[in-house]
Amino acid sequence: MKLMTSQQIKRIGYGVLFSTLLMILAFVAIPNANAAPPMQHATPEPNSQECVGCHEGLRGYWEDSAHGNAFINSEFQNEWAAQGSPKECLACHTTGFNPTTGEFVEGGVSCLTCHSPVPAGHPDAYMPTDVSSRLCGDCHVDTFAQWEVSEHGEQGMTCNSCHNPHTAKLKVKNSQELCNSCHNTEGHYYSFTGHASEGVLCTDCHLRINDSPDAGMMGHGMRVHSFKIDLVTCNNCHLGDMHSETDEAMGAVSQATAEYPSATSVPNNFTPARQEIIPFVSSTPTGPSPFVYLLPAGIGLVFGTMLAPYIDRLTKRNNSGSKGEKEEEEHVDQN
């Protein structure tokens, strides 16, 4: 068996040295990069009043939102009182509602609706977050049913793809900008159309206003979220242009419109969109993968091996220089 030369041994030695140094740096740097937020003095109580200690900005957005005001909203209070204050309404307008006792933890749709259960070690422990549209559908019944059979639902988009969960508003300043963030090609060509020149937005047709008398109440959305265009959509603007304005013709068109299939009817081959609750972060997070530490070790080994000859040459040069200086000093002493 052929023995390794001294040069090969040096290469391996320098490679191991660099590998060890980079691995030590990885162990020191990576935990700090993923460090948990500073611990509070005590674990917060599970309600939105305590959450403001760390999430003051989000709390402010929530307080001004439809979710934050779901219980104290004057329209809700007036309608609720007119119906005799049925306790089942509180299932959507409060948090932690108990149908047996009629009691609830907090008014409005608060933090615990989406962030629950609160881990005992929070904020050091990760807070689970339910970002599924199924959760929204518990209260927004019609809107969820329309979205579920839409192309957006079939593609796996969720309510949070468009709506900020803390403000309950769109994630951008207007709906046209939101649509163009994905449908940029369609948005570009649409800008040259007659509809665009008249100021018609994507949502005027694809997210038309719900004409139901219950729109905006008891789970009935203000807009139809099927994102489909049907006869009703066109007739809202072009009924007089496309048909005679005689009483008989108008009556026939109205009858045809009434019998037109609903955009939210479910096809026979429909496969429901995502049903299960998928947390935004794992409630039992794991540490960095071992690969994170092996990678710098491997890089150090390669670089150490490559740099070994240059380091060895530089060392010999320094040793030669030191030896020459020493011999010169001895020669001077002898003279």
C-alpha positions in Angstrom: 0.0 0.0 0.0 1.5 3.3 -1.1 2.1 5.7 1.7 0.9 9.4 1.5 3.6 12.0 0.8 4.2 14.8 3.2 2.6 17.2 0.7 -0.6 15.2 0.7 -0.6 15.0 4.5 -0.3 18.8 4.6 -3.1 19.3 2.1 -5.4 17.1 4.3 -4.3 18.9 7.4 -5.0 22.3 6.1 -8.4 21.1 4.7 -9.4 19.8 8.1 -8.3 23.0 9.8 -10.4 25.2 7.4 -13.3 22.8 7.7 -13.3 22.9 11.5 -13.1 26.7 11.5 -16.1 27.2 9.2 -18.1 24.6 11.1 -17.5 26.5 14.3 -18.5 29.8 12.7 -21.7 28.1 11.4 -22.6 26.8 14.9 -22.1 30.3 16.3 -23.8 32.3 13.6 -26.8 30.2 12.6 -28.6 30.0 16.0 -28.3 33.8 16.3 -29.7 34.3 12.8 -32.8 32.3 13.8 -33.0 33.6 17.4 -36.5 33.9 18.9 -37.8 37.3 19.8 -36.9 38.7 23.2 -38.9 37.0 26.0 -41.5 39.0 27.8 -41.5 38.9 31.6 -44.6 36.7 31.6 -46.5 34.7 29.0 -49.4 36.9 27.8 -53.0 36.0 28.5 -54.8 34.6 25.5 -56.7 37.7 24.4 -56.1 40.7 22.1 -55.6 43.1 25.0 -52.4 41.3 26.0 -51.3 40.8 22.5 -50.8 44.5 22.0 -47.7 44.3 24.2 -45.6 43.0 21.3 -48.0 43.6 18.3 -49.1 47.2 18.9 -49.2 48.0 15.1 -51.3 45.0 14.2 -53.6 45.7 17.2 -54.2 49.2 15.7 -55.1 47.8 12.3 -57.4 45.2 13.9 -59.2 47.7 16.1 -60.2 49.8 13.0 -61.2 46.7 10.9 -64.6 45.1 10.3 -63.4 42.1 12.3 -62.4 44.2 15.3 -65.8 46.0 15.2 -67.9 42.9 14.4 -69.7 43.1 17.7 -70.0 46.8 18.4 -70.9 47.7 14.8 -74.0 49.8 15.0 -75.7 48.1 12.0 -75.1 44.7 13.5 -76.4 45.9 16.9 -79.6 47.4 15.4 -80.3 44.4 13.3 -79.5 42.0 16.2 -81.8 43.9 18.5 -84.6 43.9 15.9 -84.4 40.1 15.7 -84.6 39.7 19.4 -80.8 39.4 20.0 -80.5 35.7 19.0 -77.4 34.2 20.6 -76.4 32.2 17.6 -75.4 35.5 15.9 -72.6 35.8 18.4 -70.8 32.7 16.9 -69.5 35.0 14.2 -69.5 38.4 15.9 -67.5 37.3 19.0 -64.6 35.2 19.9 -64.8 32.1 22.2 -68.6 31.9 22.0 -70.2 29.2 24.1 -73.6 28.2 22.5 -74.7 26.5 25.7 -74.3 29.5 28.1 -74.4 32.3 25.5 -71.1 33.7 26.9 -68.1 34.7 25.0 -64.4 35.5 25.7 -64.2 38.8 23.7 -66.3 40.9 21.4 -65.4 40.9 17.7 -63.3 38.5 15.7 -60.1 38.8 17.8 -56.6 37.3 17.7 -57.6 33.8 19.1 -59.9 33.2 16.1 -56.9 32.6 13.9 -54.0 32.3 16.4 -55.0 29.4 18.6 -54.2 27.6 20.9 -51.8 29.9 22.6 -48.6 28.0 23.4 -47.6 28.0 27.0 -44.2 29.4 26.2 -45.2 32.1 23.8 -43.5 34.3 22.5 -40.5 31.9 22.8 -42.7 29.2 21.3 -44.1 29.7 17.9 -47.8 30.8 17.6 -49.8 28.5 15.3 -51.7 30.5 12.6 -54.7 29.2 10.7 -54.5 30.8 7.2 -57.1 28.5 5.5 -60.1 29.9 3.7 -62.1 27.2 5.5 -61.8 29.3 8.7 -63.1 32.4 6.9 -66.0 30.3 5.5 -67.3 29.5 9.0 -68.8 32.9 9.0 -68.6 34.2 5.3 -70.7 31.2 4.2 -71.9 32.5 0.8 -68.6 34.0 -0.1 -66.7 30.9 0.7 -69.1 28.7 -1.3 -68.6 31.0 -4.4 -64.8 31.1 -4.0 -64.6 27.3 -3.6 -65.9 26.7 -7.1 -64.0 29.5 -8.6 -60.7 29.2 -10.5 -59.0 31.0 -7.7 -60.2 28.4 -5.3 -59.2 25.5 -7.6 -55.7 27.0 -7.9 -55.3 26.9 -4.1 -55.4 30.6 -3.5 -56.8 31.6 -0.1 -58.7 34.6 1.2 -55.4 35.9 2.5 -53.9 36.0 -1.0 -55.9 39.1 -1.6 -57.1 40.3 1.8 -55.0 41.5 4.7 -56.3 39.4 7.7 -55.6 42.2 10.2 -57.3 45.1 8.3 -59.8 42.9 6.4 -59.1 45.1 3.4 -57.2 44.5 0.2 -53.5 44.0 0.4 -52.9 46.9 -2.1 -54.5 50.3 -2.5 -57.1 49.3 -5.1 -58.6 46.2 -6.7 -57.2 46.9 -10.2 -53.6 46.9 -8.9 -54.4 43.6 -7.0 -55.7 41.9 -10.2 -52.7 43.1 -12.2 -50.3 41.7 -9.7 -51.1 38.3 -11.2 -53.0 38.9 -14.4 -50.5 41.5 -15.7 -50.8 40.4 -19.4 -54.5 40.6 -19.3 -54.4 43.9 -17.5 -52.0 45.4 -20.1 -54.3 44.6 -23.0 -57.4 45.5 -21.1 -56.1 49.0 -20.8 -56.7 49.5 -24.5 -60.4 48.4 -24.5 -63.6 50.4 -24.5 -64.4 49.2 -21.0 -61.2 50.6 -19.7 -61.7 53.9 -21.4 -65.1 54.1 -19.6 -63.4 53.5 -16.2 -64.7 49.9 -15.8 -62.6 47.9 -13.4 -61.9 44.1 -13.4 -64.0 43.8 -10.3 -67.0 45.5 -11.9 -67.5 42.4 -14.0 -65.5 39.6 -12.2 -66.5 40.6 -8.7 -69.9 42.2 -9.3 -72.1 43.5 -6.5 -74.4 40.9 -5.0 -78.0 41.7 -5.9 -79.4 39.6 -3.1 -81.6 41.5 -0.6 -79.5 39.9 2.2 -76.2 41.1 0.8 -73.8 42.1 3.5 -75.8 40.3 6.2 -75.7 36.9 7.9 -72.8 35.5 5.8 -74.1 36.9 2.5 -71.2 38.8 0.9 -71.5 42.2 -0.7 -69.8 40.9 -3.9 -70.0 37.6 -5.7 -66.7 35.8 -5.4 -67.1 33.3 -8.2 -65.1 35.6 -10.5 -67.2 34.4 -13.4 -69.1 36.6 -15.9 -72.7 35.6 -16.7 -75.7 37.2 -18.3 -76.5 39.1 -15.2 -73.1 40.8 -15.3 -73.6 42.1 -18.9 -77.2 43.0 -18.4 -76.3 45.3 -15.5 -74.9 47.7 -18.0 -75.9 46.6 -21.5 -79.5 45.5 -21.1 -81.0 48.5 -23.0 -78.3 48.4 -25.7 -78.7 44.7 -26.5 -82.5 44.4 -26.4 -85.6 46.3 -27.4 -86.9 48.7 -24.8 -90.5 47.7 -25.3 -92.3 46.4 -22.2 -92.8 43.0 -23.8 -89.2 42.5 -24.7 -88.0 43.8 -21.4 -90.2 41.3 -19.6 -88.9 38.5 -21.7 -85.3 39.4 -20.9 -86.0 39.7 -17.2 -87.5 36.2 -17.3 -84.5 34.8 -19.1 -82.2 36.5 -16.7 -84.1 35.0 -13.7 -83.8 31.5 -15.2 -80.1 31.8 -16.0 -78.0 29.2 -14.1 -76.4 30.5 -11.0 -72.7 31.2 -11.2 -72.3 29.4 -7.9 -73.9 26.1 -8.9 -71.6 23.2 -8.2 -70.6 20.9 -11.1 -70.9 17.1 -10.8 -67.2 16.6 -11.1 -66.3 19.3 -8.6 -63.4 18.5 -6.2 -63.5 20.7 -3.1 -60.6 23.0 -2.5 -58.3 22.7 0.4 -60.4 21.6 3.4 -57.9 21.0 6.1 -56.4 23.6 8.4 -52.8 24.3 7.4 -50.8 26.3 10.0 -48.7 29.2 8.7 -45.8 27.9 10.9 -45.4 24.6 12.6 -46.4 24.4 16.3 -43.4 22.2 16.9 -40.5 23.9 14.9 -37.3 22.0 14.4 -33.7 23.4 14.3 -31.6 23.9 11.3 -30.9 20.9 9.0 -27.5 19.1 9.6 -26.8 20.0 5.9 -26.5 23.7 7.0 -23.4 22.7 9.1 -22.0 20.1 6.7 -22.0 22.6 3.8 -19.5 25.1 5.3 -17.4 22.1 6.6 -17.2 20.8 3.0 -16.3 24.2 1.6 -13.6 24.6 4.2 -12.2 21.2 3.3 -12.0 22.0 -0.4 -10.5 25.5 0.1 -8.0 24.2 2.7 -6.8 21.5 0.3 -6.5 24.0 -2.6 -4.7 26.6 -0.5 -2.3 24.1 1.2 0.5 24.4 -1.5 0.5 28.2 -1.3 0.5 28.3 2.5 3.4 25.7 2.5 5.3 27.8 -0.1 4.8 31.0 1.9 5.9 29.2 5.1 9.1 27.9 3.4 9.9 31.4 2.1 9.5 32.9 5.5 11.7 30.1 7.1 14.3 30.6 4.4 14.4 34.4 5.0 14.7 33.8 8.8 17.5 31.3 8.3 19.4 33.7 6.0 19.1 36.5 8.4 20.4 34.3 11.2 23.4 33.1 9.2 24.3 36.7 8.3 24.2 37.7 12.0 26.5 34.8 12.9 28.9 35.9 10.1 29.0 39.4 11.4 29.6 38.2 14.9 32.6 36.1 13.8 34.2 39.1 12.0 
